[in-house]
Amino acid sequence: MSKEEKILNLILWKYVYFVKFDDTIWILKKINRHKEIKTILDLGCGEGITTICMAKLFPKAKVFGIDHNKNSIKDAKEFATRLKLKNVRFEVADIKKIPFKNSFFDCVISQKVFHYFKNKKEKINEITRVLKTNGIVYMAEFIKVKPELIKDKINYILNYLMNFRLRYYISLKEFLSITEEANLKPIQCDSHCGLSCKGTKVYNFIFQKGNGG
């Protein structure tokens, strides 16, 4: 391994541990048990950090990352090239219409993506479309919770005063209802963090696609 590759690997893992610790490490630990995975899609991949982790963890799999941001995809491609990864591909694409055929992927990953969309149903239906029967979805998402403490209520209000980008948070019940309609069966659902200033918690989900979807 060259000096440059060692430095890039160090940057990669430091980013995972210190910036995206909660959900990325959780996904890496859980997904590692599925050695049979051959195709992986990272939705809203950004600069491709999680995507590249998957490519390194599953060197025989084909790993794809899509994002609407052209600059992020450019950075992801450059990162993968410098690491000399041959099993990963990045593409500018809209989650509303994922550019892959039906039942293409064994696994789909999504990290804190769906709170940006008011119509979550059509996007989650796209996951079902490109996922194989019995395929696995690893998802981390902000879920709206009821602020119970005075401090939480103040933070909740401040968020709406200071947050200039629209986000559409829904309750756990609403989220699970949408995924159930999309033929995604919950295998695991848990949260490891307290109430944020947005009045939300990050939940980690594992879903499996049922038959007939």
LINRA-V230620 format. One record per pair of residues at least 4 apart in sequence whose C-alpha atoms are under 8 Angstrom apart, sorted by the first residue. I is the first residue (numbers start at 1). GAP is how many residues later the second one is. D is the distance in Angstrom with one decimal. If there is no record, write none. Layout:
I;GAP;D / I;GAP;D
This chain:
1;4;6.2 / 1;5;6.7 / 2;4;6.4 / 3;4;6.3 / 4;4;6.2 / 5;4;6.0 / 5;77;7.0 / 5;78;5.8 / 6;4;6.2 / 7;4;6.3 / 8;4;6.1 / 8;74;7.9 / 8;75;7.1 / 9;4;6.3 / 9;74;7.8 / 10;4;6.0 / 11;4;6.0 / 12;4;6.4 / 12;37;6.7 / 13;4;6.2 / 14;4;5.9 / 14;5;7.8 / 15;4;5.2 / 15;5;6.7 / 15;34;7.9 / 16;4;5.0 / 16;5;5.5 / 16;8;6.5 / 16;9;7.1 / 16;33;7.5 / 16;34;7.8 / 17;4;4.5 / 17;8;7.3 / 20;4;5.7 / 20;5;7.7 / 21;4;5.5 / 21;5;7.9 / 22;4;6.2 / 23;4;6.1 / 23;88;7.3 / 23;117;6.2 / 23;181;6.9 / 24;4;6.1 / 24;26;6.7 / 25;4;6.1 / 26;4;6.3 / 27;4;5.8 / 27;111;6.7 / 28;4;6.0 / 28;26;7.9 / 29;4;7.7 / 32;25;7.6 / 35;23;7.7 / 37;21;7.9 / 37;24;6.7 / 37;69;5.8 / 37;70;7.0 / 38;22;7.1 / 38;23;4.3 / 38;24;6.1 / 38;67;7.8 / 38;68;6.5 / 39;22;5.6 / 39;23;4.9 / 39;24;5.9 / 39;25;7.9 / 39;65;7.5 / 39;66;5.0 / 39;67;5.3 / 39;68;6.5 / 40;14;7.9 / 40;21;7.3 / 40;22;6.4 / 40;23;4.7 / 40;24;6.1 / 40;65;5.8 / 40;66;6.2 / 40;67;4.8 / 40;68;5.7 / 40;69;7.6 / 41;10;7.9 / 41;22;6.0 / 41;23;4.9 / 41;24;5.8 / 41;25;7.8 / 41;64;6.8 / 41;66;6.4 / 41;67;4.7 / 41;68;6.1 / 42;8;7.6 / 42;9;5.9 / 42;21;7.8 / 42;22;6.2 / 42;23;4.6 / 42;24;6.5 / 42;66;6.0 / 42;67;4.7 / 42;68;6.1 / 43;22;6.2 / 43;23;5.6 / 43;24;6.7 / 43;52;7.2 / 43;65;7.3 / 43;66;6.1 / 43;67;5.1 / 43;68;7.6 / 43;70;7.8 / 44;21;7.3 / 44;22;5.7 / 44;23;4.5 / 44;24;7.3 / 44;51;7.6 / 44;66;6.8 / 44;67;7.5 / 44;69;6.4 / 45;4;7.5 / 45;5;7.1 / 45;6;6.7 / 45;20;5.4 / 45;21;5.7 / 45;22;5.6 / 45;65;8.0 / 46;20;7.8 / 46;21;6.0 / 46;23;7.3 / 46;26;5.2 / 46;27;6.7 / 46;30;7.5 / 47;25;4.7 / 47;26;6.0 / 47;27;7.9 / 47;28;5.7 / 47;29;4.5 / 48;4;5.9 / 48;17;6.7 / 48;24;7.8 / 48;25;7.4 / 48;27;7.9 / 48;28;4.8 / 48;29;8.0 / 48;31;8.0 / 48;42;7.9 / 49;4;6.3 / 49;27;7.5 / 50;4;6.3 / 51;4;6.3 / 51;12;6.9 / 51;13;7.1 / 51;14;6.1 / 51;37;7.6 / 52;4;6.2 / 52;28;6.9 / 52;36;7.2 / 53;4;6.1 / 54;4;5.9 / 54;9;7.0 / 55;4;5.6 / 55;6;7.1 / 55;7;7.5 / 55;8;5.9 / 55;30;7.4 / 55;32;6.3 / 55;33;6.0 / 56;29;7.9 / 59;28;6.7 / 60;27;7.3 / 61;26;6.6 / 62;25;5.2 / 62;26;6.1 / 63;24;6.1 / 63;25;4.7 / 63;26;6.4 / 64;24;5.7 / 64;25;4.9 / 64;26;5.8 / 64;27;7.8 / 65;23;7.7 / 65;24;6.3 / 65;25;4.7 / 65;26;6.4 / 66;7;7.6 / 66;24;5.8 / 66;25;5.0 / 66;26;5.6 / 66;27;5.6 / 66;28;7.7 / 66;29;8.0 / 67;5;7.5 / 67;6;6.7 / 67;24;6.8 / 67;25;5.3 / 67;26;5.5 / 67;27;6.7 / 67;28;7.7 / 68;24;5.3 / 68;25;5.1 / 68;26;5.5 / 68;27;7.9 / 69;4;6.4 / 69;23;6.7 / 70;4;6.2 / 70;22;6.0 / 71;4;6.3 / 72;4;6.2 / 73;4;6.1 / 73;17;6.3 / 73;18;6.5 / 73;19;6.4 / 74;4;6.3 / 75;4;6.1 / 76;4;6.2 / 76;14;7.0 / 77;4;6.1 / 77;12;7.5 / 77;13;6.3 / 78;4;6.2 / 79;4;6.4 / 80;4;6.1 / 80;5;5.5 / 80;8;7.4 / 81;4;6.2 / 93;4;7.7 / 93;5;6.8 / 93;6;7.1 / 94;4;6.3 / 95;28;6.2 / 95;31;7.5 / 96;26;6.8 / 96;27;5.3 / 96;30;6.9 / 97;26;7.9 / 97;29;6.8 / 98;28;6.7 / 98;32;7.7 / 100;4;6.8 / 100;30;6.5 / 101;29;6.1 / 102;27;5.3 / 102;28;4.5 / 102;29;7.0 / 102;30;7.8 / 103;26;6.2 / 103;27;4.5 / 103;28;4.6 / 103;29;4.1 / 103;30;7.1 / 104;26;5.3 / 104;27;5.8 / 104;28;6.1 / 105;25;6.1 / 105;26;4.8 / 105;27;5.7 / 105;30;7.2 / 106;25;6.2 / 106;26;5.8 / 106;29;4.8 / 106;30;6.4 / 107;24;6.9 / 107;28;5.7 / 107;29;4.8 / 107;30;5.7 / 107;31;7.7 / 108;19;7.3 / 108;23;7.2 / 108;28;6.5 / 108;29;4.8 / 108;30;6.4 / 109;28;5.8 / 109;29;4.9 / 109;30;5.8 / 110;27;7.8 / 110;28;6.4 / 110;29;4.8 / 110;30;6.4 / 111;28;5.7 / 111;29;4.7 / 111;30;6.4 / 112;27;7.7 / 112;28;5.5 / 112;29;4.5 / 112;30;6.4 / 113;4;8.0 / 113;28;6.9 / 114;6;6.3 / 114;27;6.9 / 115;26;7.2 / 115;27;6.5 / 115;52;5.5 / 115;53;5.0 / 115;54;5.5 / 115;55;7.9 / 116;50;6.9 / 116;51;4.9 / 116;52;5.9 / 117;50;7.1 / 117;51;6.2 / 118;49;7.8 / 118;50;5.5 / 119;4;7.4 / 120;4;6.2 / 120;58;7.8 / 121;4;6.1 / 121;57;6.0 / 121;58;7.8 / 121;61;7.7 / 122;4;6.4 / 123;4;6.8 / 124;4;6.6 / 124;54;7.8 / 124;55;6.9 / 124;58;6.7 / 125;4;6.2 / 125;57;5.4 / 126;4;6.4 / 127;4;6.1 / 128;4;7.9 / 128;54;6.4 / 128;55;7.0 / 128;56;7.2 / 128;81;6.8 / 128;85;6.7 / 129;84;7.2 / 131;4;5.8 / 131;5;7.8 / 131;78;7.2 / 132;77;7.2 / 133;76;5.4 / 133;77;5.9 / 133;78;5.8 / 133;79;7.8 / 133;80;7.4 / 134;74;5.5 / 134;75;4.8 / 134;76;5.8 / 134;77;7.3 / 135;73;5.6 / 135;74;5.4 / 136;70;7.0 / 136;71;5.7 / 136;72;4.7 / 136;73;6.6 / 137;68;7.8 / 137;69;5.6 / 137;70;4.9 / 137;71;6.2 / 137;72;8.0 / 138;66;7.6 / 138;67;5.9 / 138;68;4.8 / 138;69;6.7 / 139;65;5.8 / 139;66;5.0 / 139;67;6.4 / 140;62;6.5 / 140;63;5.6 / 140;64;4.5 / 140;65;6.2 / 141;61;5.4 / 141;62;5.5 / 141;63;6.7 / 142;27;6.8 / 142;58;5.9 / 142;59;5.5 / 142;60;4.5 / 142;61;6.4 / 143;26;6.0 / 143;27;5.9 / 143;28;5.6 / 143;29;5.9 / 143;32;8.0 / 143;57;5.2 / 143;58;5.4 / 143;59;6.1 / 143;60;6.6 / 144;25;5.4 / 144;26;5.2 / 144;27;4.8 / 144;28;7.0 / 144;55;6.1 / 144;56;4.4 / 144;57;6.6 / 145;26;6.4 / 145;27;7.9 / 145;50;7.8 / 145;54;6.0 / 145;55;5.4 / 145;56;6.9 / 146;53;7.0 / 147;5;5.3 / 147;6;5.5 / 147;9;7.4 / 147;48;7.8 / 147;52;6.2 / 148;4;6.6 / 148;5;7.0 / 149;4;6.3 / 150;4;6.3 / 151;4;6.3 / 152;4;6.0 / 152;43;7.3 / 152;44;8.0 / 152;45;7.0 / 152;47;7.0 / 153;4;6.3 / 153;46;7.7 / 154;4;6.2 / 155;4;6.1 / 155;41;8.0 / 155;42;4.8 / 155;43;6.9 / 155;44;7.3 / 156;4;7.0 / 156;41;5.6 / 156;42;5.3 / 156;43;5.1 / 157;4;6.6 / 158;4;6.1 / 158;39;7.7 / 159;4;5.5 / 159;38;6.2 / 159;39;5.4 / 160;4;7.8 / 160;38;7.9 / 169;31;7.8 / 170;4;6.2 / 170;5;6.5 / 171;4;6.2 / 172;4;6.1 / 173;4;6.1 / 174;4;6.4 / 175;4;6.4 / 176;4;6.0 / 176;10;7.9 / 177;4;6.3 / 178;4;6.4 / 179;4;6.5 / 179;5;5.3 / 179;6;7.4 / 180;4;5.2 / 180;5;6.2 / 180;6;8.0 / 182;31;7.5 / 183;26;5.9 / 183;27;5.7 / 183;28;7.9 / 183;30;6.0 / 184;23;5.6 / 184;24;5.4 / 184;25;4.6 / 184;26;6.3 / 185;22;5.2 / 185;23;5.1 / 185;24;6.1 / 185;25;6.6 / 186;19;7.1 / 186;20;6.0 / 186;21;4.4 / 186;22;6.5 / 187;18;7.5 / 187;19;5.3 / 187;20;5.3 / 187;21;6.7 / 188;16;7.7 / 188;17;5.5 / 188;18;5.0 / 188;19;7.1 / 189;14;6.7 / 189;15;5.7 / 189;16;4.6 / 189;17;6.6 / 190;13;5.5 / 190;14;5.5 / 190;15;6.8 / 191;10;6.9 / 191;11;6.0 / 191;12;4.5 / 191;13;6.1 / 192;10;7.5 / 192;11;7.5 / 193;8;6.5 / 193;9;6.8 / 194;7;6.4 / 195;4;6.0 / 195;5;5.7 / 195;6;5.4 / 196;4;5.5 / 196;5;6.2 / 209;4;7.4
